[in-house]
């Protein structure tokens, strides 16, 4: 369910930033499959979030749902597993916490060194 919430949060972030197109990546093949095929067969707890994500995706000129293996998405996996103030999006969006710099570099994402 946390991953479904993260997908929804990412969509909301894109809308608030005025982005016209987004690619939403997740290592949850179930959620991505549901979003691509508009069919639900996952956990009932995540359903409201995935349904909202589907609606939010329509706010963009282009919205692509993309599955990525967990090994290529370790930054998101670490963020989903932590519940600490260090990774709140007020800091993370503009400047990632120092504990994630190594993970982001391994994922191939730009980050400060």
C-alpha positions as MATLAB code, in Angstrom:
seq = 'XXXXXXXXXXXXXXXXXXXXXXXXXXXXXXXXXXXXXXXXXXXXXXXXXXXXXXXXXXXXXXXXXXXXXXXXXXXXXXXXXXXXXXXXXXXXXXXXXXXXXXXXXXXXXXXXX';
ca = [
       0.000    0.000    0.000;
       2.910    2.378    0.675;
       4.049    1.984   -2.920;
       0.547    2.836   -4.164;
       0.633    5.959   -1.983;
       4.050    6.859   -3.414;
       2.715    6.563   -6.975;
      -0.199    8.825   -6.061;
       2.143   11.321   -4.375;
       4.343   11.384   -7.493;
       1.337   12.102   -9.709;
       0.224   14.913   -7.400;
       3.742   16.338   -7.440;
       3.766   16.359  -11.243;
       0.414   18.130  -11.338;
       1.504   20.722   -8.760;
       4.669   21.398  -10.766;
       2.671   21.866  -13.976;
       4.338   19.024  -15.848;
       2.661   18.003  -19.098;
       4.006   14.491  -19.241;
       5.340   11.976  -16.748;
       6.724    8.479  -16.601;
       5.763    6.773  -13.365;
       8.141    3.958  -12.466;
       7.437    1.369   -9.805;
       8.774   -2.042   -8.923;
       5.227   -3.201   -8.171;
       4.262   -5.123  -11.284;
       0.722   -5.590   -9.889;
       0.108   -1.860   -9.531;
       1.636   -0.955  -12.880;
      -0.364   -3.700  -14.582;
      -3.560   -2.395  -13.003;
      -2.797    1.159  -14.095;
      -1.962    0.095  -17.654;
      -4.964   -2.193  -18.077;
      -7.569   -0.396  -15.924;
      -8.330   -3.693  -14.211;
      -7.997   -4.325  -10.484;
      -6.920   -7.599   -8.938;
      -4.662   -6.419   -6.116;
      -5.032   -5.703   -2.418;
      -8.189   -3.902   -1.347;
      -6.165   -1.563    0.892;
      -4.299   -0.134   -2.105;
      -7.325    0.102   -4.407;
      -8.359    3.683   -3.461;
      -4.824    4.938   -4.119;
      -4.440    3.118   -7.438;
      -7.888    4.307   -8.553;
      -6.876    7.888   -7.695;
      -3.579    7.433   -9.586;
      -5.507    6.354  -12.654;
      -7.604    9.522  -12.491;
      -4.545   11.699  -11.838;
      -2.776   10.183  -14.841;
      -5.498   11.658  -17.036;
      -4.442   15.166  -15.960;
      -1.288   14.883  -18.068;
      -0.982   15.118  -21.837;
       1.097   11.977  -21.578;
       1.343    9.608  -18.619;
       3.258    6.367  -18.957;
       3.198    3.644  -16.291;
       6.450    1.707  -16.256;
       7.536   -1.330  -14.264;
      11.197   -1.415  -13.218;
      12.937   -4.197  -11.313;
      13.600   -3.512   -7.647;
      17.363   -3.668   -8.308;
      16.990   -0.594  -10.561;
      14.764    1.213   -8.097;
      16.615    0.966   -4.811;
      16.143    4.646   -3.904;
      12.365    4.288   -3.983;
      12.582    1.016   -2.079;
      14.633    2.614    0.697;
      12.285    5.611    0.893;
       9.235    3.364    1.084;
      10.780    1.349    3.895;
      11.765    4.390    5.990;
       9.419    6.547    7.960;
      11.704    9.301    9.131;
      11.674   13.053    8.778;
      14.959   12.982    6.873;
      13.220   11.843    3.687;
      10.220   14.198    3.658;
       9.659   15.652    0.199;
      10.376   19.238    1.227;
      14.022   18.226    1.501;
      14.089   15.264   -0.872;
      12.632   16.937   -3.982;
      15.259   19.666   -4.134;
      18.096   18.093   -2.188;
      18.219   14.420   -1.293;
      19.266   13.413    2.201;
      22.894   12.429    2.524;
      21.925    8.858    3.413;
      20.489    8.425   -0.109;
      23.257    9.977   -2.207;
      25.041    6.644   -2.679;
      21.782    4.865   -3.557;
      20.830    7.545   -6.094;
      24.223    7.334   -7.730;
      23.801    3.564   -8.022;
      20.361    4.073   -9.587;
      21.962    6.415  -12.140;
      20.130    9.521  -10.983;
      21.707   12.957  -10.698;
      22.483   14.012   -7.168;
      24.949   16.161   -5.281;
      28.209   14.542   -4.211;
];
